[in-house]
């Protein structure tokens, strides 16, 4: 059984821009896990920093099923590329 974490999903509700960026840095140092950031409106500074860190950015609101499908698509894409 594979219990490895495939992705970490973060949202605008997790704190300030600085706190979110710090969390991404910590995650990146600890693991190559995929990071997906979801926000309704993403400030330009945060968006640029997240893209620079290799984070997938999604604007809008998503259901749990939609989020799972996004992670699966990224896994499939990474596998075939």
Buried (B, 14 or more C-beta within 10 A) or exposed (E): EEEEEEBBBBBBEEEEBEEBBEBBEEBBEEEEEBBBBBBEEBEEEBBEBBEEBEBBBBEEEBEEEEBBEBBEEBEEEEEEE
